[in-house]
Amino acid sequence: MKNKLIPLAALAAAFALAGCSAPAKAASSPPAKAASSPPASGQAIEHNGAIVIAEPVHNLGYLPLYAAIDQGYFTDAGLDVQTSTLGGGAHVNALLSGDVWAFIGGLESAAIANAKGADLIGIAGVVDRANVYWTAAKGVKIDPNDLAGSLKGLRIAASRHAGSPEIDTLYELKKLGLDPAKDVTIVNNDSGTELALIQSGQADIAVTSEPNISKGISGGLWSEPIMNLPKELGKFAYSDIVVSKATVAKEPHTVQAFVDALNKGMHDVLTDRSLATRIAKKEFPTMSDADIKATLDRSYNDGLWDGIAIDASAVKIDLTVARDAGLLQDSAHPATFDSIVDTEFFTNTK
């Protein structure tokens, strides 16, 4: 595969030009104060200390998790939940090393890790569609009737190697009849840096999501997406809460309390647009009101959220995409819905 890795240092000046803050954020919210009373369920919480959820990028798709934190649902359950933004695949490594309680991300990342000897499992869904869009830099000519021909020879900023955006992009390129190794150049970068890559002329196509789509449009870097994967792929297990199976075995009441609280945050996002807007503004304070509205409009219109249950058909397409992209190699012991998802907790959620 023609592939370029963009060093972070090389992007520093471009970030300044783009007027965008770096994507990494140590925590999306201040540490919550643990409740002094037991959770409403009456079950003892086994976990002591903070429950840290590693996220690969601070992303509006994770709004249900942010809502559960903001509304105090975790605190009410006796849990001190925090998020930590760890780019470049570090969110998965942090779970494997035991530095965090869980990561939010694709189940295919768990399957890839499991194929190498890990023992990870999904306990709840957050983003129910592939939150991936392709945008073309201003000046790059795209013929909607010949997308494959338009993309030949272009540089595609596809996020980190083996991450969900790249996996989904490789799959779609092959569906278009293109050979990613010969017909395009894949530029690997940390999620969120695609704005700087486009502005600095280091990429022609950005694989991106909100809020960066709206930032790029308002900043004149690109127009509306040329590819909408939420619509192209349908229901898709894109971002889920993944823990180790050891955590499920040792802390079942903690896991259930976490999933119950997340479910409340999901309900709020699905039913209260004004609350969702307020939390989005809090999480992305540099975005204009117009960009926040455009971001949420796209997220709701494309059906990114649909409850916390993880659907078997959505997992099947996720794993199929990862295998067809060549990044999930598990033929010896293929991952299945039953091996990669624990349905107990979202099935029993309150």
C-alpha positions in Angstrom: 0.0 0.0 0.0 1.3 3.5 -0.9 1.3 4.9 2.6 2.6 8.0 4.3 2.9 8.7 8.0 2.7 12.3 9.0 4.8 13.1 12.1 2.9 15.1 14.7 5.7 17.7 14.9 5.3 18.5 11.2 1.7 19.4 11.8 2.3 21.9 14.6 2.6 24.9 12.3 -0.3 23.8 10.2 -2.5 23.6 13.4 -1.7 27.2 14.1 -2.7 28.2 10.6 -5.9 26.2 10.8 -6.9 28.0 13.9 -7.8 24.6 15.5 -6.7 23.2 18.8 -5.0 19.9 18.9 -7.4 16.9 19.0 -6.0 15.4 22.1 -7.6 16.4 25.4 -6.5 15.0 28.7 -10.1 14.7 30.0 -13.4 15.8 28.6 -14.7 16.7 32.0 -13.4 17.3 35.5 -13.2 14.3 37.7 -16.6 13.5 39.1 -17.1 13.2 42.8 -18.1 9.7 43.8 -21.4 9.4 45.6 -21.3 8.5 49.2 -24.5 6.5 49.1 -24.8 3.1 47.4 -26.2 2.8 43.9 -30.0 2.6 43.6 -29.8 -1.0 42.6 -28.5 -1.8 46.1 -25.7 -3.9 44.6 -22.2 -3.3 45.9 -19.8 -1.6 43.5 -16.6 -3.6 43.3 -14.4 -0.9 41.7 -12.5 1.6 43.8 -11.1 4.8 42.3 -11.7 6.5 39.0 -13.1 4.6 36.0 -11.2 6.0 33.1 -12.6 5.6 29.6 -9.9 6.1 26.9 -11.2 7.7 23.7 -9.2 7.9 20.5 -10.3 11.5 19.8 -12.7 13.9 21.5 -15.7 13.3 19.2 -19.3 14.5 19.1 -20.3 10.9 18.3 -19.5 10.1 22.0 -22.2 12.6 23.2 -24.2 10.0 25.1 -21.2 9.2 27.2 -20.5 12.9 27.8 -24.2 13.4 28.7 -24.1 10.6 31.3 -21.1 12.3 32.9 -22.6 15.8 32.7 -25.9 14.8 34.1 -24.4 13.0 37.1 -25.8 9.5 36.2 -22.5 7.8 36.9 -22.0 9.7 40.2 -25.5 8.7 41.2 -24.5 5.1 40.7 -21.4 5.5 42.9 -19.0 5.7 39.9 -16.2 8.2 39.3 -16.1 8.2 35.5 -13.7 10.3 33.5 -12.5 10.3 29.9 -9.0 10.5 28.6 -8.2 11.3 25.0 -5.4 9.0 23.7 -4.6 9.2 20.0 -2.6 7.0 17.6 -4.2 3.7 18.9 -3.1 4.4 22.4 -6.6 4.0 23.7 -6.5 0.3 22.9 -3.0 -0.1 24.3 -4.0 1.7 27.5 -6.7 -1.0 28.1 -4.4 -3.8 27.3 -1.8 -2.5 29.8 -4.5 -2.0 32.5 -4.0 1.8 32.6 -7.7 2.4 31.9 -11.0 0.6 32.7 -12.3 0.7 29.2 -12.0 2.3 25.8 -14.6 3.6 23.5 -14.1 2.6 19.9 -14.6 -0.1 17.3 -15.2 -3.7 18.1 -12.9 -4.6 15.3 -10.1 -3.1 17.3 -11.0 -5.5 20.1 -11.1 -8.3 17.6 -7.7 -7.4 16.2 -6.3 -7.3 19.7 -7.9 -10.6 20.6 -6.4 -12.3 17.5 -3.1 -11.4 19.0 -3.9 -12.9 22.4 -5.9 -10.3 24.2 -9.3 -11.0 25.9 -11.5 -8.0 25.3 -15.3 -7.7 25.0 -17.9 -5.1 24.2 -20.5 -4.3 26.9 -22.6 -1.5 25.4 -23.0 0.5 22.2 -22.6 4.2 21.7 -22.3 5.0 17.9 -24.6 2.8 15.8 -23.4 3.8 12.4 -20.0 4.2 10.8 -19.2 7.8 11.7 -17.0 8.3 8.7 -17.2 10.8 5.9 -14.9 11.8 3.0 -14.4 15.4 2.1 -12.5 16.8 -0.8 -10.2 19.8 -0.5 -11.3 22.9 -2.3 -9.9 22.8 -5.8 -10.0 19.0 -6.0 -12.4 18.1 -8.8 -14.8 15.2 -7.9 -17.2 13.8 -10.5 -20.1 12.3 -8.5 -20.8 10.1 -11.5 -17.2 8.8 -11.5 -16.0 8.8 -7.9 -13.5 6.0 -8.5 -11.9 7.9 -11.4 -11.9 11.1 -9.5 -10.0 9.5 -6.6 -7.2 7.9 -8.6 -3.9 9.4 -7.8 -5.1 11.4 -4.8 -3.7 11.5 -1.2 -6.3 10.3 1.4 -5.8 11.3 5.0 -7.4 8.2 6.5 -6.5 8.6 10.3 -4.3 6.2 12.2 -3.2 2.9 10.7 -5.7 0.0 11.5 -8.2 2.5 13.1 -11.9 2.4 12.2 -11.8 5.3 9.8 -9.0 3.7 7.8 -10.5 0.2 7.9 -13.8 1.5 6.6 -12.1 3.6 3.9 -10.1 0.7 2.6 -13.2 -1.3 2.3 -15.1 1.4 0.4 -12.2 2.0 -1.9 -12.2 -1.7 -2.8 -16.0 -1.6 -3.3 -15.4 1.3 -5.8 -13.0 -1.0 -7.7 -9.8 0.8 -6.6 -6.7 -0.8 -5.3 -5.6 1.1 -2.2 -2.0 0.0 -2.7 -1.7 1.3 -6.2 -4.5 3.8 -7.1 -4.3 6.2 -4.1 -1.9 7.2 -1.4 -3.1 6.6 2.1 -1.8 9.2 4.6 -1.9 8.0 8.2 -2.5 10.7 10.8 -4.0 11.1 14.2 -7.7 11.7 14.2 -8.5 15.4 14.1 -5.3 16.4 12.2 -7.0 16.1 8.8 -7.9 19.8 8.9 -4.3 20.8 9.1 -3.3 18.2 6.5 -5.8 19.6 4.0 -4.8 23.3 4.7 -1.1 22.5 4.5 -1.5 20.7 1.1 -0.4 17.3 2.4 -3.7 15.6 1.5 -6.5 15.9 -1.1 -9.2 13.9 0.7 -10.0 13.9 4.4 -11.6 11.0 6.1 -13.3 12.8 8.9 -16.4 13.2 11.2 -18.1 15.9 13.1 -17.2 18.4 14.5 -14.4 18.6 12.0 -16.7 18.4 9.0 -18.5 21.6 10.0 -15.2 23.3 11.0 -13.8 22.5 7.5 -16.9 23.8 5.8 -17.0 27.1 7.8 -13.3 27.5 7.3 -13.4 27.1 3.6 -11.3 24.0 3.4 -13.9 21.7 1.8 -17.6 21.5 1.0 -20.2 18.9 1.9 -18.9 15.3 2.1 -18.4 13.3 -1.1 -19.0 10.0 0.8 -21.4 9.3 3.6 -20.6 6.0 5.2 -23.4 6.1 7.8 -25.8 5.8 4.8 -23.5 3.6 2.7 -23.0 0.9 5.3 -26.2 1.1 7.4 -26.3 -0.2 11.0 -22.7 -0.7 12.0 -21.1 -1.3 15.4 -18.8 1.7 15.1 -18.1 2.9 18.7 -18.7 0.7 21.7 -17.6 0.4 25.3 -14.9 -2.3 25.4 -13.5 -3.8 28.6 -11.4 -6.8 29.5 -13.3 -10.0 30.2 -11.5 -10.1 33.6 -13.3 -6.8 34.5 -16.6 -8.4 33.6 -15.8 -11.4 35.8 -14.5 -9.4 38.7 -16.8 -6.4 38.6 -20.2 -7.4 37.3 -22.1 -4.9 39.5 -19.8 -2.1 38.5 -20.3 -3.0 34.8 -24.0 -3.1 35.2 -24.1 0.2 37.0 -22.0 1.8 34.3 -24.2 0.5 31.5 -27.4 1.6 33.3 -25.9 5.2 33.6 -24.8 5.2 30.0 -28.3 4.2 29.0 -29.7 7.3 30.7 -27.2 9.5 28.8 -28.2 7.9 25.6 -31.9 8.4 26.3 -31.2 12.1 27.0 -29.4 12.6 23.7 -32.2 10.8 21.8 -35.1 12.7 23.4 -33.8 16.1 24.4 -32.1 18.1 21.6 -31.7 21.2 23.7 -29.8 19.3 26.4 -27.7 17.6 23.7 -26.9 21.1 22.3 -25.9 22.4 25.7 -23.5 19.5 26.4 -22.1 19.7 22.9 -21.3 23.4 23.4 -19.6 22.5 26.7 -17.5 19.7 25.2 -16.5 21.8 22.1 -16.4 25.4 23.4 -14.5 26.8 20.5 -17.2 25.8 18.0 -19.7 28.5 16.8 -23.4 28.0 17.5 -23.9 27.5 13.7 -21.3 24.7 13.6 -22.8 23.0 16.7 -26.2 23.1 15.0 -24.9 21.7 11.7 -22.9 19.0 13.6 -26.0 17.9 15.5 -28.2 18.1 12.5 -25.9 15.7 10.6 -25.6 13.3 13.5 -29.4 13.0 14.0 -30.2 12.9 10.3 -27.7 10.1 9.7 -28.9 8.1 12.7 -25.6 7.9 14.6 -27.4 7.0 17.9 -29.9 4.2 18.4 -29.7 3.0 22.0 -26.9 1.1 23.7 -27.8 -2.4 22.5 -25.2 -3.9 20.2 -26.9 -5.5 17.2 -25.6 -8.8 15.8 -26.0 -7.7 12.2 -24.1 -4.5 12.9 -21.2 -6.5 14.4 -21.2 -8.8 11.4 -20.7 -6.0 8.9 -18.0 -4.4 11.2 -16.0 -7.6 11.3 -16.5 -8.2 7.6 -15.3 -4.7 6.7 -12.2 -5.2 8.9 -11.4 -8.6 7.3 -11.9 -7.4 3.8 -9.7 -4.4 4.5 -7.0 -6.9 5.4 -6.5 -5.6 9.0 -8.4 -8.3 10.9 -6.6 -11.6 10.3 -8.4 -14.1 12.5 -8.9 -17.1 10.2 -7.5 -19.5 12.8 -10.1 -18.4 15.4 -12.6 -16.1 13.8 -14.3 -13.4 16.0 -18.1 -13.8 16.3 -20.8 -11.7 17.9 -20.9 -14.1 20.8 -17.1 -14.0 21.3 -16.8 -10.2 21.1 -20.0 -9.0 22.7 -21.5 -9.6 26.2 -25.2 -8.9 25.9 -26.0 -9.4 29.6 -25.6 -5.8 30.7 -27.4 -3.9 28.0 -30.2 -6.5 28.0 -30.7 -6.1 31.7 -30.3 -2.3 31.8 -32.7 -0.1 33.7 
